[in-house]
């Protein structure tokens, strides 16, 4: 894994963690969370998380 890939993976996990908190707090709907997850997968292309 390259340094860039590791950075992308880290950014994906941080963004997902924030999104999960927002979902838990009721600030996001399930549909919004799903859309964000799809967008983050496209943006960061995580290697480990996509397995």
C-alpha positions in Angstrom: 0.0 0.0 0.0 1.4 3.4 -1.0 1.5 6.4 1.2 -1.3 8.0 -0.9 -3.5 4.9 -0.6 -3.0 4.8 3.2 -4.0 8.5 3.3 -7.1 7.8 1.3 -8.0 4.9 3.6 -7.6 7.1 6.6 -9.7 9.9 5.2 -12.4 7.5 4.3 -12.5 6.0 7.8 -12.6 9.5 9.5 -15.4 10.6 7.2 -17.4 7.5 7.8 -17.0 7.9 11.6 -18.3 11.4 11.4 -21.2 10.3 9.2 -22.1 7.5 11.7 -22.2 9.9 14.6 -24.5 12.2 12.6 -26.7 9.3 11.8 -26.8 8.2 15.4 -27.6 11.7 16.5 -30.5 11.8 14.1 -28.9 14.6 12.0 -28.9 12.3 8.9 -31.5 9.9 7.6 -30.7 6.4 6.6 -31.0 7.4 2.9 -28.6 10.4 3.4 -26.1 8.1 5.1 -26.2 5.6 2.3 -25.7 8.4 -0.2 -22.8 9.7 1.7 -21.2 6.3 2.0 -21.5 5.8 -1.8 -20.0 9.2 -2.4 -17.1 8.5 0.0 -16.4 5.2 -1.6 -16.2 6.9 -5.0 -14.1 9.8 -3.7 -11.5 7.8 -1.6 -11.6 4.4 -3.3 -10.5 2.6 -0.1 -8.8 -0.7 -0.6 -9.3 -2.3 2.8 -12.8 -1.0 3.4 -14.1 -2.1 0.0 -13.3 -5.8 0.8 
